[in-house]
């Protein structure tokens, strides 16, 4: 007997909130880091170092997003389907 395929195209709210939050952080955090470090740490002449700090900030946000994605429960997992039956 073929397995049932259930198509659910609705996007769960918590997933959308995480995505929007990380997208905003990925856009704003590197910019804020660049200008803050340029003004406060490198006295206006360290654009390369401020750029590196911004790149590190972007990588931190991306790493956190991947970690959160791996720790998220999978609603379509076989274990969950067995528990629901």
PDB file of N, CA, C and O in Angstrom:
ATOM      1  N   UNK A   1       0.854  -1.167   0.000  1.00  0.00           N
ATOM      2  CA  UNK A   1       0.000   0.000   0.000  1.00  0.00           C
ATOM      3  C   UNK A   1       0.908   1.240   0.000  1.00  0.00           C
ATOM      4  O   UNK A   1       1.810   1.345   0.831  1.00  0.00           O
ATOM      5  N   UNK A   2       0.674   2.172  -0.922  1.00  0.00           N
ATOM      6  CA  UNK A   2       1.518   3.369  -0.952  1.00  0.00           C
ATOM      7  C   UNK A   2       1.285   4.258   0.254  1.00  0.00           C
ATOM      8  O   UNK A   2       0.190   4.303   0.815  1.00  0.00           O
ATOM      9  N   UNK A   3       2.318   4.949   0.632  1.00  0.00           N
ATOM     10  CA  UNK A   3       2.223   5.854   1.785  1.00  0.00           C
ATOM     11  C   UNK A   3       1.359   7.057   1.433  1.00  0.00           C
ATOM     12  O   UNK A   3       1.309   7.499   0.285  1.00  0.00           O
ATOM     13  N   UNK A   4       0.681   7.573   2.456  1.00  0.00           N
ATOM     14  CA  UNK A   4      -0.149   8.762   2.268  1.00  0.00           C
ATOM     15  C   UNK A   4       0.749   9.986   2.132  1.00  0.00           C
ATOM     16  O   UNK A   4       1.698  10.165   2.896  1.00  0.00           O
ATOM     17  N   UNK A   5       0.443  10.795   1.180  1.00  0.00           N
ATOM     18  CA  UNK A   5       1.163  12.052   1.025  1.00  0.00           C
ATOM     19  C   UNK A   5       0.202  13.171   1.372  1.00  0.00           C
ATOM     20  O   UNK A   5      -0.814  13.375   0.707  1.00  0.00           O
ATOM     21  N   UNK A   6       0.540  13.880   2.409  1.00  0.00           N
ATOM     22  CA  UNK A   6      -0.293  14.990   2.851  1.00  0.00           C
ATOM     23  C   UNK A   6       0.409  16.272   2.450  1.00  0.00           C
ATOM     24  O   UNK A   6       1.544  16.529   2.852  1.00  0.00           O
ATOM     25  N   UNK A   7      -0.279  17.070   1.655  1.00  0.00           N
ATOM     26  CA  UNK A   7       0.303  18.339   1.235  1.00  0.00           C
ATOM     27  C   UNK A   7      -0.301  19.456   2.063  1.00  0.00           C
ATOM     28  O   UNK A   7      -1.507  19.702   2.025  1.00  0.00           O
ATOM     29  N   UNK A   8       0.551  20.116   2.801  1.00  0.00           N
ATOM     30  CA  UNK A   8       0.124  21.243   3.619  1.00  0.00           C
ATOM     31  C   UNK A   8       1.007  22.423   3.251  1.00  0.00           C
ATOM     32  O   UNK A   8       2.179  22.476   3.625  1.00  0.00           O
ATOM     33  N   UNK A   9       0.444  23.355   2.522  1.00  0.00           N
ATOM     34  CA  UNK A   9       1.228  24.488   2.037  1.00  0.00           C
ATOM     35  C   UNK A   9       1.219  25.668   2.988  1.00  0.00           C
ATOM     36  O   UNK A   9       1.779  26.716   2.666  1.00  0.00           O
ATOM     37  N   UNK A  10       0.607  25.531   4.137  1.00  0.00           N
ATOM     38  CA  UNK A  10       0.568  26.650   5.072  1.00  0.00           C
ATOM     39  C   UNK A  10       1.921  26.787   5.772  1.00  0.00           C
ATOM     40  O   UNK A  10       2.561  25.798   6.128  1.00  0.00           O
ATOM     41  N   UNK A  11       2.325  28.012   5.953  1.00  0.00           N
ATOM     42  CA  UNK A  11       3.587  28.297   6.636  1.00  0.00           C
ATOM     43  C   UNK A  11       3.286  28.536   8.104  1.00  0.00           C
ATOM     44  O   UNK A  11       2.418  29.340   8.445  1.00  0.00           O
ATOM     45  N   UNK A  12       3.996  27.844   8.963  1.00  0.00           N
ATOM     46  CA  UNK A  12       3.763  28.018  10.389  1.00  0.00           C
ATOM     47  C   UNK A  12       4.314  29.364  10.835  1.00  0.00           C
ATOM     48  O   UNK A  12       5.347  29.824  10.347  1.00  0.00           O
ATOM     49  N   UNK A  13       3.610  29.981  11.764  1.00  0.00           N
ATOM     50  CA  UNK A  13       3.938  31.336  12.194  1.00  0.00           C
ATOM     51  C   UNK A  13       5.319  31.420  12.830  1.00  0.00           C
ATOM     52  O   UNK A  13       6.074  32.346  12.535  1.00  0.00           O
ATOM     53  N   UNK A  14       5.660  30.483  13.686  1.00  0.00           N
ATOM     54  CA  UNK A  14       6.955  30.555  14.373  1.00  0.00           C
ATOM     55  C   UNK A  14       8.122  30.438  13.399  1.00  0.00           C
ATOM     56  O   UNK A  14       9.180  31.021  13.634  1.00  0.00           O
ATOM     57  N   UNK A  15       7.947  29.702  12.326  1.00  0.00           N
ATOM     58  CA  UNK A  15       9.008  29.596  11.323  1.00  0.00           C
ATOM     59  C   UNK A  15       9.179  30.920  10.592  1.00  0.00           C
ATOM     60  O   UNK A  15      10.301  31.361  10.340  1.00  0.00           O
ATOM     61  N   UNK A  16       8.068  31.545  10.258  1.00  0.00           N
ATOM     62  CA  UNK A  16       8.124  32.832   9.574  1.00  0.00           C
ATOM     63  C   UNK A  16       8.740  33.911  10.460  1.00  0.00           C
ATOM     64  O   UNK A  16       9.504  34.748   9.981  1.00  0.00           O
ATOM     65  N   UNK A  17       8.408  33.892  11.750  1.00  0.00           N
ATOM     66  CA  UNK A  17       8.972  34.874  12.685  1.00  0.00           C
ATOM     67  C   UNK A  17      10.486  34.689  12.809  1.00  0.00           C
ATOM     68  O   UNK A  17      11.230  35.670  12.815  1.00  0.00           O
ATOM     69  N   UNK A  18      10.945  33.438  12.907  1.00  0.00           N
ATOM     70  CA  UNK A  18      12.391  33.177  12.972  1.00  0.00           C
ATOM     71  C   UNK A  18      13.091  33.667  11.711  1.00  0.00           C
ATOM     72  O   UNK A  18      14.146  34.298  11.776  1.00  0.00           O
ATOM     73  N   UNK A  19      12.491  33.369  10.565  1.00  0.00           N
ATOM     74  CA  UNK A  19      13.107  33.763   9.301  1.00  0.00           C
ATOM     75  C   UNK A  19      13.204  35.279   9.176  1.00  0.00           C
ATOM     76  O   UNK A  19      14.251  35.806   8.799  1.00  0.00           O
ATOM     77  N   UNK A  20      12.126  35.977   9.488  1.00  0.00           N
ATOM     78  CA  UNK A  20      12.134  37.441   9.402  1.00  0.00           C
ATOM     79  C   UNK A  20      13.119  38.027  10.413  1.00  0.00           C
ATOM     80  O   UNK A  20      13.854  38.959  10.087  1.00  0.00           O
ATOM     81  N   UNK A  21      13.141  37.498  11.622  1.00  0.00           N
ATOM     82  CA  UNK A  21      14.063  37.991  12.643  1.00  0.00           C
ATOM     83  C   UNK A  21      15.520  37.824  12.240  1.00  0.00           C
ATOM     84  O   UNK A  21      16.317  38.752  12.379  1.00  0.00           O
ATOM     85  N   UNK A  22      15.868  36.642  11.742  1.00  0.00           N
ATOM     86  CA  UNK A  22      17.247  36.419  11.314  1.00  0.00           C
ATOM     87  C   UNK A  22      17.585  37.234  10.067  1.00  0.00           C
ATOM     88  O   UNK A  22      18.725  37.666   9.904  1.00  0.00           O
ATOM     89  N   UNK A  23      16.607  37.446   9.188  1.00  0.00           N
ATOM     90  CA  UNK A  23      16.855  38.277   8.005  1.00  0.00           C
ATOM     91  C   UNK A  23      17.150  39.716   8.396  1.00  0.00           C
ATOM     92  O   UNK A  23      18.068  40.336   7.859  1.00  0.00           O
ATOM     93  N   UNK A  24      16.373  40.242   9.328  1.00  0.00           N
ATOM     94  CA  UNK A  24      16.616  41.605   9.807  1.00  0.00           C
ATOM     95  C   UNK A  24      17.979  41.692  10.491  1.00  0.00           C
ATOM     96  O   UNK A  24      18.728  42.645  10.279  1.00  0.00           O
ATOM     97  N   UNK A  25      18.294  40.687  11.314  1.00  0.00           N
ATOM     98  CA  UNK A  25      19.593  40.682  11.997  1.00  0.00           C
ATOM     99  C   UNK A  25      20.741  40.582  11.000  1.00  0.00           C
ATOM    100  O   UNK A  25      21.778  41.220  11.179  1.00  0.00           O
ATOM    101  N   UNK A  26      20.558  39.786   9.954  1.00  0.00           N
ATOM    102  CA  UNK A  26      21.612  39.626   8.962  1.00  0.00           C
ATOM    103  C   UNK A  26      21.833  40.904   8.167  1.00  0.00           C
ATOM    104  O   UNK A  26      22.936  41.145   7.675  1.00  0.00           O
ATOM    105  N   UNK A  27      20.810  41.715   8.038  1.00  0.00           N
ATOM    106  CA  UNK A  27      20.951  42.984   7.331  1.00  0.00           C
ATOM    107  C   UNK A  27      21.511  44.081   8.233  1.00  0.00           C
ATOM    108  O   UNK A  27      22.405  44.825   7.830  1.00  0.00           O
ATOM    109  N   UNK A  28      20.986  44.181   9.451  1.00  0.00           N
ATOM    110  CA  UNK A  28      21.330  45.328  10.294  1.00  0.00           C
ATOM    111  C   UNK A  28      22.598  45.126  11.128  1.00  0.00           C
ATOM    112  O   UNK A  28      23.385  46.060  11.278  1.00  0.00           O
ATOM    113  N   UNK A  29      22.805  43.944  11.663  1.00  0.00           N
ATOM    114  CA  UNK A  29      23.935  43.731  12.567  1.00  0.00           C
ATOM    115  C   UNK A  29      25.302  43.996  11.918  1.00  0.00           C
ATOM    116  O   UNK A  29      26.136  44.662  12.532  1.00  0.00           O
ATOM    117  N   UNK A  30      25.559  43.504  10.711  1.00  0.00           N
ATOM    118  CA  UNK A  30      26.855  43.842  10.101  1.00  0.00           C
ATOM    119  C   UNK A  30      27.021  45.339   9.829  1.00  0.00           C
ATOM    120  O   UNK A  30      28.115  45.877   9.996  1.00  0.00           O
ATOM    121  N   UNK A  31      25.954  46.011   9.416  1.00  0.00           N
ATOM    122  CA  UNK A  31      26.050  47.459   9.190  1.00  0.00           C
ATOM    123  C   UNK A  31      26.337  48.207  10.483  1.00  0.00           C
ATOM    124  O   UNK A  31      27.207  49.077  10.532  1.00  0.00           O
ATOM    125  N   UNK A  32      25.598  47.859  11.524  1.00  0.00           N
ATOM    126  CA  UNK A  32      25.831  48.505  12.816  1.00  0.00           C
ATOM    127  C   UNK A  32      27.232  48.210  13.337  1.00  0.00           C
ATOM    128  O   UNK A  32      27.902  49.091  13.875  1.00  0.00           O
ATOM    129  N   UNK A  33      27.666  46.974  13.176  1.00  0.00           N
ATOM    130  CA  UNK A  33      29.007  46.596  13.616  1.00  0.00           C
ATOM    131  C   UNK A  33      30.070  47.373  12.852  1.00  0.00           C
ATOM    132  O   UNK A  33      31.041  47.844  13.444  1.00  0.00           O
ATOM    133  N   UNK A  34      29.893  47.508  11.559  1.00  0.00           N
ATOM    134  CA  UNK A  34      30.869  48.236  10.741  1.00  0.00           C
ATOM    135  C   UNK A  34      31.014  49.679  11.211  1.00  0.00           C
ATOM    136  O   UNK A  34      32.119  50.141  11.494  1.00  0.00           O
ATOM    137  N   UNK A  35      29.896  50.379  11.290  1.00  0.00           N
ATOM    138  CA  UNK A  35      29.976  51.798  11.641  1.00  0.00           C
ATOM    139  C   UNK A  35      30.370  52.019  13.102  1.00  0.00           C
ATOM    140  O   UNK A  35      31.067  52.983  13.418  1.00  0.00           O
ATOM    141  N   UNK A  36      29.927  51.133  13.989  1.00  0.00           N
ATOM    142  CA  UNK A  36      30.281  51.285  15.402  1.00  0.00           C
ATOM    143  C   UNK A  36      31.773  51.052  15.619  1.00  0.00           C
ATOM    144  O   UNK A  36      32.436  51.824  16.312  1.00  0.00           O
ATOM    145  N   UNK A  37      32.295  49.976  15.017  1.00  0.00           N
ATOM    146  CA  UNK A  37      33.729  49.707  15.194  1.00  0.00           C
ATOM    147  C   UNK A  37      34.580  50.749  14.482  1.00  0.00           C
ATOM    148  O   UNK A  37      35.658  51.102  14.959  1.00  0.00           O
ATOM    149  N   UNK A  38      34.104  51.242  13.346  1.00  0.00           N
ATOM    150  CA  UNK A  38      34.854  52.275  12.625  1.00  0.00           C
ATOM    151  C   UNK A  38      34.956  53.555  13.446  1.00  0.00           C
ATOM    152  O   UNK A  38      35.992  54.220  13.453  1.00  0.00           O
ATOM    153  N   UNK A  39      33.874  53.889  14.133  1.00  0.00           N
ATOM    154  CA  UNK A  39      33.860  55.130  14.918  1.00  0.00           C
ATOM    155  C   UNK A  39      34.572  54.972  16.266  1.00  0.00           C
ATOM    156  O   UNK A  39      35.353  55.841  16.655  1.00  0.00           O
ATOM    157  N   UNK A  40      34.312  53.882  16.973  1.00  0.00           N
ATOM    158  CA  UNK A  40      34.772  53.742  18.354  1.00  0.00           C
ATOM    159  C   UNK A  40      36.110  53.018  18.514  1.00  0.00           C
ATOM    160  O   UNK A  40      36.847  53.313  19.455  1.00  0.00           O
ATOM    161  N   UNK A  41      36.438  52.098  17.643  1.00  0.00           N
ATOM    162  CA  UNK A  41      37.655  51.314  17.832  1.00  0.00           C
ATOM    163  C   UNK A  41      38.781  51.713  16.895  1.00  0.00           C
ATOM    164  O   UNK A  41      39.949  51.713  17.284  1.00  0.00           O
ATOM    165  N   UNK A  42      38.435  52.049  15.672  1.00  0.00           N
ATOM    166  CA  UNK A  42      39.485  52.239  14.669  1.00  0.00           C
ATOM    167  C   UNK A  42      39.644  53.688  14.229  1.00  0.00           C
ATOM    168  O   UNK A  42      40.387  53.950  13.283  1.00  0.00           O
ATOM    169  N   UNK A  43      38.995  54.611  14.855  1.00  0.00           N
ATOM    170  CA  UNK A  43      39.168  56.060  14.665  1.00  0.00           C
ATOM    171  C   UNK A  43      39.081  56.526  13.214  1.00  0.00           C
ATOM    172  O   UNK A  43      39.809  57.436  12.816  1.00  0.00           O
ATOM    173  N   UNK A  44      38.222  55.931  12.438  1.00  0.00           N
ATOM    174  CA  UNK A  44      37.982  56.413  11.086  1.00  0.00           C
ATOM    175  C   UNK A  44      38.952  55.949  10.025  1.00  0.00           C
ATOM    176  O   UNK A  44      38.680  56.145   8.841  1.00  0.00           O
ATOM    177  N   UNK A  45      40.060  55.350  10.382  1.00  0.00           N
ATOM    178  CA  UNK A  45      41.054  54.929   9.389  1.00  0.00           C
ATOM    179  C   UNK A  45      41.124  53.417   9.205  1.00  0.00           C
ATOM    180  O   UNK A  45      41.889  52.933   8.371  1.00  0.00           O
ATOM    181  N   UNK A  46      40.365  52.693   9.945  1.00  0.00           N
ATOM    182  CA  UNK A  46      40.465  51.241   9.899  1.00  0.00           C
ATOM    183  C   UNK A  46      39.313  50.594   9.168  1.00  0.00           C
ATOM    184  O   UNK A  46      38.642  49.721   9.719  1.00  0.00           O
ATOM    185  N   UNK A  47      39.067  51.011   7.919  1.00  0.00           N
ATOM    186  CA  UNK A  47      37.921  50.460   7.195  1.00  0.00           C
ATOM    187  C   UNK A  47      38.058  48.966   6.949  1.00  0.00           C
ATOM    188  O   UNK A  47      37.060  48.246   6.936  1.00  0.00           O
ATOM    189  N   UNK A  48      39.270  48.499   6.757  1.00  0.00           N
ATOM    190  CA  UNK A  48      39.464  47.065   6.537  1.00  0.00           C
ATOM    191  C   UNK A  48      39.105  46.288   7.797  1.00  0.00           C
ATOM    192  O   UNK A  48      38.435  45.259   7.724  1.00  0.00           O
ATOM    193  N   UNK A  49      39.547  46.774   8.943  1.00  0.00           N
ATOM    194  CA  UNK A  49      39.256  46.084  10.200  1.00  0.00           C
ATOM    195  C   UNK A  49      37.768  46.157  10.535  1.00  0.00           C
ATOM    196  O   UNK A  49      37.201  45.196  11.053  1.00  0.00           O
ATOM    197  N   UNK A  50      37.144  47.277  10.246  1.00  0.00           N
ATOM    198  CA  UNK A  50      35.707  47.396  10.478  1.00  0.00           C
ATOM    199  C   UNK A  50      34.940  46.466   9.541  1.00  0.00           C
ATOM    200  O   UNK A  50      33.925  45.890   9.932  1.00  0.00           O
ATOM    201  N   UNK A  51      35.416  46.321   8.319  1.00  0.00           N
ATOM    202  CA  UNK A  51      34.802  45.383   7.376  1.00  0.00           C
ATOM    203  C   UNK A  51      34.941  43.945   7.827  1.00  0.00           C
ATOM    204  O   UNK A  51      34.018  43.146   7.673  1.00  0.00           O
ATOM    205  N   UNK A  52      36.083  43.619   8.379  1.00  0.00           N
ATOM    206  CA  UNK A  52      36.288  42.270   8.917  1.00  0.00           C
ATOM    207  C   UNK A  52      35.353  42.028  10.096  1.00  0.00           C
ATOM    208  O   UNK A  52      34.778  40.947  10.221  1.00  0.00           O
ATOM    209  N   UNK A  53      35.198  43.022  10.956  1.00  0.00           N
ATOM    210  CA  UNK A  53      34.276  42.888  12.090  1.00  0.00           C
ATOM    211  C   UNK A  53      32.842  42.694  11.605  1.00  0.00           C
ATOM    212  O   UNK A  53      32.091  41.913  12.190  1.00  0.00           O
ATOM    213  N   UNK A  54      32.457  43.397  10.543  1.00  0.00           N
ATOM    214  CA  UNK A  54      31.113  43.240   9.986  1.00  0.00           C
ATOM    215  C   UNK A  54      30.930  41.848   9.387  1.00  0.00           C
ATOM    216  O   UNK A  54      29.865  41.248   9.530  1.00  0.00           O
ATOM    217  N   UNK A  55      31.952  41.336   8.723  1.00  0.00           N
ATOM    218  CA  UNK A  55      31.880  39.985   8.161  1.00  0.00           C
ATOM    219  C   UNK A  55      31.765  38.940   9.262  1.00  0.00           C
ATOM    220  O   UNK A  55      31.030  37.963   9.118  1.00  0.00           O
ATOM    221  N   UNK A  56      32.484  39.140  10.353  1.00  0.00           N
ATOM    222  CA  UNK A  56      32.385  38.224  11.499  1.00  0.00           C
ATOM    223  C   UNK A  56      30.976  38.267  12.083  1.00  0.00           C
ATOM    224  O   UNK A  56      30.422  37.227  12.440  1.00  0.00           O
ATOM    225  N   UNK A  57      30.398  39.454  12.182  1.00  0.00           N
ATOM    226  CA  UNK A  57      29.030  39.581  12.702  1.00  0.00           C
ATOM    227  C   UNK A  57      28.039  38.853  11.800  1.00  0.00           C
ATOM    228  O   UNK A  57      27.128  38.189  12.295  1.00  0.00           O
ATOM    229  N   UNK A  58      28.206  38.970  10.484  1.00  0.00           N
ATOM    230  CA  UNK A  58      27.319  38.269   9.551  1.00  0.00           C
ATOM    231  C   UNK A  58      27.470  36.756   9.690  1.00  0.00           C
ATOM    232  O   UNK A  58      26.481  36.025   9.643  1.00  0.00           O
ATOM    233  N   UNK A  59      28.696  36.288   9.860  1.00  0.00           N
ATOM    234  CA  UNK A  59      28.919  34.850  10.028  1.00  0.00           C
ATOM    235  C   UNK A  59      28.338  34.337  11.334  1.00  0.00           C
ATOM    236  O   UNK A  59      27.861  33.204  11.391  1.00  0.00           O
ATOM    237  N   UNK A  60      28.368  35.137  12.369  1.00  0.00           N
ATOM    238  CA  UNK A  60      27.761  34.739  13.646  1.00  0.00           C
ATOM    239  C   UNK A  60      26.256  34.583  13.486  1.00  0.00           C
ATOM    240  O   UNK A  60      25.675  33.617  13.980  1.00  0.00           O
ATOM    241  N   UNK A  61      25.619  35.528  12.798  1.00  0.00           N
ATOM    242  CA  UNK A  61      24.171  35.441  12.579  1.00  0.00           C
ATOM    243  C   UNK A  61      23.835  34.195  11.760  1.00  0.00           C
ATOM    244  O   UNK A  61      22.889  33.478  12.087  1.00  0.00           O
ATOM    245  N   UNK A  62      24.595  33.933  10.708  1.00  0.00           N
ATOM    246  CA  UNK A  62      24.344  32.747   9.887  1.00  0.00           C
ATOM    247  C   UNK A  62      24.553  31.456  10.671  1.00  0.00           C
ATOM    248  O   UNK A  62      23.777  30.512  10.530  1.00  0.00           O
ATOM    249  N   UNK A  63      25.583  31.412  11.488  1.00  0.00           N
ATOM    250  CA  UNK A  63      25.838  30.229  12.310  1.00  0.00           C
ATOM    251  C   UNK A  63      24.706  29.993  13.299  1.00  0.00           C
ATOM    252  O   UNK A  63      24.270  28.858  13.491  1.00  0.00           O
ATOM    253  N   UNK A  64      24.234  31.059  13.922  1.00  0.00           N
ATOM    254  CA  UNK A  64      23.107  30.921  14.846  1.00  0.00           C
ATOM    255  C   UNK A  64      21.856  30.443  14.130  1.00  0.00           C
ATOM    256  O   UNK A  64      21.096  29.650  14.686  1.00  0.00           O
ATOM    257  N   UNK A  65      21.626  30.906  12.906  1.00  0.00           N
ATOM    258  CA  UNK A  65      20.465  30.463  12.134  1.00  0.00           C
ATOM    259  C   UNK A  65      20.548  28.970  11.840  1.00  0.00           C
ATOM    260  O   UNK A  65      19.551  28.258  11.954  1.00  0.00           O
ATOM    261  N   UNK A  66      21.722  28.499  11.466  1.00  0.00           N
ATOM    262  CA  UNK A  66      21.897  27.075  11.183  1.00  0.00           C
ATOM    263  C   UNK A  66      21.689  26.247  12.445  1.00  0.00           C
ATOM    264  O   UNK A  66      21.056  25.193  12.392  1.00  0.00           O
ATOM    265  N   UNK A  67      22.214  26.707  13.577  1.00  0.00           N
ATOM    266  CA  UNK A  67      22.040  25.987  14.840  1.00  0.00           C
ATOM    267  C   UNK A  67      20.567  25.914  15.216  1.00  0.00           C
ATOM    268  O   UNK A  67      20.078  24.855  15.610  1.00  0.00           O
ATOM    269  N   UNK A  68      19.861  27.029  15.097  1.00  0.00           N
ATOM    270  CA  UNK A  68      18.428  27.045  15.416  1.00  0.00           C
ATOM    271  C   UNK A  68      17.669  26.118  14.470  1.00  0.00           C
ATOM    272  O   UNK A  68      16.734  25.441  14.897  1.00  0.00           O
ATOM    273  N   UNK A  69      18.049  26.076  13.208  1.00  0.00           N
ATOM    274  CA  UNK A  69      17.378  25.204  12.244  1.00  0.00           C
ATOM    275  C   UNK A  69      17.602  23.732  12.580  1.00  0.00           C
ATOM    276  O   UNK A  69      16.684  22.923  12.447  1.00  0.00           O
ATOM    277  N   UNK A  70      18.799  23.379  13.009  1.00  0.00           N
ATOM    278  CA  UNK A  70      19.059  21.991  13.374  1.00  0.00           C
ATOM    279  C   UNK A  70      18.341  21.586  14.656  1.00  0.00           C
ATOM    280  O   UNK A  70      17.943  20.430  14.798  1.00  0.00           O
ATOM    281  N   UNK A  71      18.172  22.504  15.577  1.00  0.00           N
ATOM    282  CA  UNK A  71      17.521  22.183  16.845  1.00  0.00           C
ATOM    283  C   UNK A  71      16.002  22.210  16.758  1.00  0.00           C
ATOM    284  O   UNK A  71      15.317  21.779  17.685  1.00  0.00           O
ATOM    285  N   UNK A  72      15.477  22.714  15.653  1.00  0.00           N
ATOM    286  CA  UNK A  72      14.031  22.818  15.487  1.00  0.00           C
ATOM    287  C   UNK A  72      13.426  21.432  15.301  1.00  0.00           C
ATOM    288  O   UNK A  72      14.008  20.566  14.649  1.00  0.00           O
ATOM    289  N   UNK A  73      12.253  21.241  15.884  1.00  0.00           N
ATOM    290  CA  UNK A  73      11.564  19.964  15.733  1.00  0.00           C
ATOM    291  C   UNK A  73      11.016  19.854  14.319  1.00  0.00           C
ATOM    292  O   UNK A  73      10.543  20.834  13.743  1.00  0.00           O
ATOM    293  N   UNK A  74      11.086  18.643  13.767  1.00  0.00           N
ATOM    294  CA  UNK A  74      10.551  18.385  12.437  1.00  0.00           C
ATOM    295  C   UNK A  74       9.128  17.870  12.588  1.00  0.00           C
ATOM    296  O   UNK A  74       8.911  16.793  13.144  1.00  0.00           O
ATOM    297  N   UNK A  75       8.164  18.629  12.099  1.00  0.00           N
ATOM    298  CA  UNK A  75       6.762  18.248  12.246  1.00  0.00           C
ATOM    299  C   UNK A  75       6.378  17.076  11.357  1.00  0.00           C
ATOM    300  O   UNK A  75       5.321  16.479  11.566  1.00  0.00           O
ATOM    301  N   UNK A  76       7.189  16.728  10.381  1.00  0.00           N
ATOM    302  CA  UNK A  76       6.879  15.638   9.467  1.00  0.00           C
ATOM    303  C   UNK A  76       7.698  14.385   9.756  1.00  0.00           C
ATOM    304  O   UNK A  76       7.768  13.485   8.919  1.00  0.00           O
ATOM    305  N   UNK A  77       8.309  14.320  10.917  1.00  0.00           N
ATOM    306  CA  UNK A  77       9.164  13.181  11.226  1.00  0.00           C
ATOM    307  C   UNK A  77       8.330  11.922  11.459  1.00  0.00           C
ATOM    308  O   UNK A  77       7.199  12.013  11.937  1.00  0.00           O
ATOM    309  N   UNK A  78       8.874  10.745  11.126  1.00  0.00           N
ATOM    310  CA  UNK A  78       8.143   9.494  11.324  1.00  0.00           C
ATOM    311  C   UNK A  78       7.808   9.221  12.789  1.00  0.00           C
ATOM    312  O   UNK A  78       6.766   8.635  13.081  1.00  0.00           O
ATOM    313  N   UNK A  79       8.682   9.641  13.720  1.00  0.00           N
ATOM    314  CA  UNK A  79       8.406   9.410  15.135  1.00  0.00           C
ATOM    315  C   UNK A  79       7.159  10.173  15.573  1.00  0.00           C
ATOM    316  O   UNK A  79       6.353   9.660  16.349  1.00  0.00           O
ATOM    317  N   UNK A  80       7.006  11.386  15.079  1.00  0.00           N
ATOM    318  CA  UNK A  80       5.851  12.197  15.434  1.00  0.00           C
ATOM    319  C   UNK A  80       4.579  11.603  14.851  1.00  0.00           C
ATOM    320  O   UNK A  80       3.535  11.624  15.502  1.00  0.00           O
ATOM    321  N   UNK A  81       4.651  11.072  13.629  1.00  0.00           N
ATOM    322  CA  UNK A  81       3.483  10.463  13.009  1.00  0.00           C
ATOM    323  C   UNK A  81       3.056   9.211  13.767  1.00  0.00           C
ATOM    324  O   UNK A  81       1.861   8.944  13.893  1.00  0.00           O
ATOM    325  N   UNK A  82       4.026   8.435  14.277  1.00  0.00           N
ATOM    326  CA  UNK A  82       3.694   7.238  15.047  1.00  0.00           C
ATOM    327  C   UNK A  82       3.024   7.603  16.362  1.00  0.00           C
ATOM    328  O   UNK A  82       2.105   6.912  16.800  1.00  0.00           O
ATOM    329  N   UNK A  83       3.474   8.683  16.997  1.00  0.00           N
ATOM    330  CA  UNK A  83       2.881   9.114  18.258  1.00  0.00           C
ATOM    331  C   UNK A  83       1.453   9.605  18.064  1.00  0.00           C
ATOM    332  O   UNK A  83       0.618   9.457  18.957  1.00  0.00           O
ATOM    333  N   UNK A  84       1.170  10.186  16.910  1.00  0.00           N
ATOM    334  CA  UNK A  84      -0.161  10.723  16.662  1.00  0.00           C
ATOM    335  C   UNK A  84      -1.165   9.623  16.370  1.00  0.00           C
ATOM    336  O   UNK A  84      -2.368   9.846  16.508  1.00  0.00           O
ATOM    337  N   UNK A  85      -0.709   8.438  15.970  1.00  0.00           N
ATOM    338  CA  UNK A  85      -1.632   7.346  15.636  1.00  0.00           C
ATOM    339  C   UNK A  85      -2.107   6.612  16.839  1.00  0.00           C
ATOM    340  O   UNK A  85      -2.888   5.668  16.719  1.00  0.00           O
TER     341      UNK A  85
END
